[in-house]
Amino acid sequence: MTKAELIDAVSKGCKVDVSKKALETIVDATFDTIGKSIKKEKRFAFPGFGVFTVKSRKARIGVNPRTKEKIKIKASRTVGFKPSPGLKAGL
């Protein structure tokens, strides 16, 4: 689903009349707030949907698929997602 498709789906699901431009602003603000929460608190939970957490990856040795040469991959952080049992059951 693209951002435009998300905005269309939210627009159709809204019980009040809201312009698509206003919905775009709301969606942008929502995702910005979620991103800031994950950065600041290392976690964001939305009941009935799931939990986003910051995960650390250790440094490791990888292989360049073109040259088959071994390369060092630095330690990094990424965002992980664990779906709620309700969301998982509906898949």
N, C-alpha and C positions, 0 to 999 in steps of 0.2 A: 504494500500500500504506500502510495506517495503522500506527501504533505497535502496536496490538492485533494486527493481522494479522501484523506482523513477529514479535512474541513468540510467536504461535501457530505460525508457520512454523519458528522456531528450536526451539520445544518439540518439534515433530514430528521435526526433524532431529537432535535430541540423542540420543546413544547412552547417556547416563546419565539417570537419573530426577531431574529438577530441577523444583521447583515454579514455577508461572508468576510468582509474586511474586518469587522469587529471580531468574528470568530478566529480569523488568522492571528490577530493581536493576542487573543486569549490563549490560543494554542502555543504561540511563541513564548508568551510569558510563563505558561505552565511548564514547558520543557526547560526554559532557562532556570526556573526556580528548582526543578528537580535536579538539574545539573549542578547548581550551586550547593544544594543540600548534600549531594553525593560527595562533592569536593570538600565541603566543610565538616560534615559529620561522618563521612565514610560509609554512609548507609541511607537508603530511602525506602520506606515500606509503604505500600498502598494496600490496605486490607481488601481481600477478595481478588487481588491481582498478583502481587508478589513483592519480592524484596530485591533491590539493587544494592550491591555492596562493592567496595573497592577490594580487588584481589592483587596480591603481589606475585610476580613471576620471577623465579630465580634466573641468574645468568646461566647460560648453557651453550653447548657446542651444537651448531647446526650445519647443514650441508647446502651449498649453493647448487640448485638443481641443474643449472646450465653447465657448470664447470666441474661439478662433483667435489669441489674444494671445500674443506672444513672452514667454517667461520665462527667467530665468537659472537653470541647474541647477548647484549647487555640485559641486566635485570630491569624490569619495568613493572608498571602498575596498569591494571585494566579494570573495567567494570564487569562484574558478574551479575547474573540474574537467576533467582530461584522462584519459580512460579508457585502460587498458592495452591493448596490441594484442590480447591474448587475450580481453578483455571485448568489445572493439570487433568482433572477428571473430565472436563469438557472437550479435550482435544481429541 
